[in-house]
């Protein structure tokens, strides 16, 4: 006997009720978006991942609200439009947006079948549920994608026509270390690339009204740049609620003061790199700001300075190889030279620090007299320019990095 339509309706109603819980929503969003990120590594970017999570969550909640109905008008939530606009502003092509939905649909359907449909004991009811639920999910996503394609195309067209497009392309070329004429880049950006740079990011919380977002994204970078000692900053939109920023100074900038952090507008988050010179510094400080942004997101902090969390970022592997290089150059200085005699001083100092300054123990390891160990440590201190006890943790980490990876 065919399955009673009422039984299918009851099952769908129970499915919707169970799927609307916060725990279930969180689990589905993570499963689906982890699969998208694995296929599209671009979404490891903190801003893109956050907007992807918000979009997936909004789609799922929207679908659940109509899952028990045959005919509905599909209206994507604002979070879905935000993701489409961000992808357009970041310069991605349409296939990236389509891939997000293709992978997401496959992953979501697999999750539903494995966690809900597969456990239906009655095979006829299971088949009937499949026949009812799959077309509804497909219809929702197909109609949503058609709407979002229009939004994506409109945003991308507007972005490409304006001066913002040229600035964005120039910044991305600089960050990618592509060969670029310095004068042309400086003109395109209206920003002095030959000075020192402190990069920072500004993010506005998701619950801030749309009417306030642009005001905060315009005003906050100016205030932060001024506090760093710079003038009007270079800003590039990196998401619907985030901007990447750079502040230029003639020399090393001062750290972002605590009182400026305390005065930041509510619901605004800032992550700041350290100051570096030239185009290389432009890139390096930006990488630091992004690493600090990861920390800020996890902690929910209003502001994070990379200098305050550098060791944690290195330990967590989010500072990258450039982060290690910066640490070694800054902390070791002349002690980072590649010649054999300097290498001996580094190895001796590393063991000396690892053995809590016990010259006798180090001498036994290296087959040296303790006085020779102490002499090498003093030579190393001369190259460092300070006592080994000053910034000891940073120096010891730099020594371990060079010991493992060399000076190249």
Rosetta blueprint (number, residue, H / E / L):
1 X L
2 X L
3 X L
4 X L
5 X H
6 X H
7 X H
8 X H
9 X H
10 X H
11 X H
12 X H
13 X H
14 X H
15 X H
16 X H
17 X H
18 X H
19 X H
20 X L
21 X L
22 X H
23 X H
24 X H
25 X H
26 X H
27 X H
28 X H
29 X H
30 X H
31 X H
32 X H
33 X H
34 X H
35 X H
36 X H
37 X H
38 X H
39 X H
40 X L
41 X H
42 X H
43 X H
44 X H
45 X L
46 X H
47 X H
48 X H
49 X H
50 X H
51 X H
52 X H
53 X H
54 X H
55 X H
56 X H
57 X H
58 X H
59 X H
60 X H
61 X H
62 X H
63 X H
64 X H
65 X H
66 X H
67 X L
68 X L
69 X L
70 X L
71 X L
72 X L
73 X L
74 X L
75 X L
76 X L
77 X L
78 X H
79 X H
80 X H
81 X H
82 X H
83 X H
84 X H
85 X H
86 X H
87 X H
88 X H
89 X H
90 X L
91 X L
92 X L
93 X L
94 X H
95 X H
96 X H
97 X H
98 X H
99 X H
100 X H
101 X H
102 X H
103 X H
104 X H
105 X H
106 X H
107 X H
108 X H
109 X H
110 X H
111 X H
112 X H
113 X H
114 X H
115 X H
116 X H
117 X H
118 X L
119 X L
120 X L
121 X L
122 X L
123 X H
124 X H
125 X H
126 X H
127 X H
128 X H
129 X H
130 X H
131 X H
132 X H
133 X H
134 X H
135 X H
136 X H
137 X H
138 X H
139 X H
140 X H
141 X H
142 X H
143 X H
144 X H
145 X H
146 X H
147 X H
148 X H
149 X H
150 X H
151 X H
152 X H
153 X H
154 X H
155 X H
156 X H
157 X H
158 X H
159 X H
160 X H
161 X H
162 X L
163 X H
164 X H
165 X H
166 X H
167 X H
168 X H
169 X H
170 X H
171 X H
172 X H
173 X H
174 X H
175 X H
176 X L
177 X L
178 X L
179 X L
180 X L
181 X L
182 X H
183 X H
184 X H
185 X H
186 X H
187 X H
188 X H
189 X H
190 X L
191 X L
192 X L
193 X L
194 X L
195 X L
196 X E
197 X E
198 X E
199 X E
200 X E
201 X E
202 X E
203 X E
204 X E
205 X L
206 X L
207 X L
208 X L
209 X L
210 X H
211 X H
212 X H
213 X H
214 X H
215 X H
216 X H
217 X H
218 X H
219 X H
220 X H
221 X H
222 X H
223 X H
224 X H
225 X H
226 X H
227 X H
228 X H
229 X L
230 X L
231 X L
232 X L
233 X L
234 X E
235 X E
236 X E
237 X E
238 X E
239 X E
240 X L
241 X L
242 X E
243 X E
244 X E
245 X E
246 X E
247 X E
248 X E
249 X E
250 X L
251 X L
252 X L
253 X L
254 X L
255 X L
256 X L
257 X L
258 X H
259 X H
260 X H
261 X H
262 X H
263 X L
264 X L
265 X L
266 X L
267 X L
268 X E
269 X E
270 X E
271 X E
272 X E
273 X L
274 X L
275 X L
276 X E
277 X E
278 X H
279 X H
280 X H
281 X H
282 X H
283 X H
284 X H
285 X H
286 X H
287 X H
288 X H
289 X H
290 X H
291 X H
292 X H
293 X H
294 X H
295 X H
296 X H
297 X H
298 X H
299 X H
300 X L
301 X L
302 X L
303 X E
304 X E
305 X E
306 X H
307 X H
308 X H
309 X H
310 X H
311 X H
312 X H
313 X H
314 X H
315 X H
316 X H
317 X L
318 X L
319 X L
320 X H
321 X H
322 X H
323 X H
324 X H
325 X H
326 X H
327 X H
328 X H
329 X H
330 X H
331 X H
332 X H
333 X H
334 X H
335 X H
336 X H
337 X L
338 X L
339 X L
340 X H
341 X H
342 X H
343 X H
344 X H
345 X H
346 X H
347 X H
348 X H
349 X H
350 X H
351 X H
352 X H
353 X H
354 X H
355 X L
356 X L
357 X L
358 X L
359 X H
360 X H
361 X H
362 X H
363 X H
364 X H
365 X H
366 X H
367 X L
368 X L
369 X L
370 X H
371 X H
372 X H
373 X H
374 X H
375 X H
376 X H
377 X H
378 X H
379 X H
380 X H
381 X H
382 X H
383 X H
384 X H
385 X L
386 X L
387 X L
388 X L
389 X L
390 X L
391 X L
392 X H
393 X H
394 X H
395 X H
396 X H
397 X H
398 X H
399 X H
400 X H
401 X H
402 X H
403 X H
404 X H
405 X H
406 X L
407 X L
408 X L
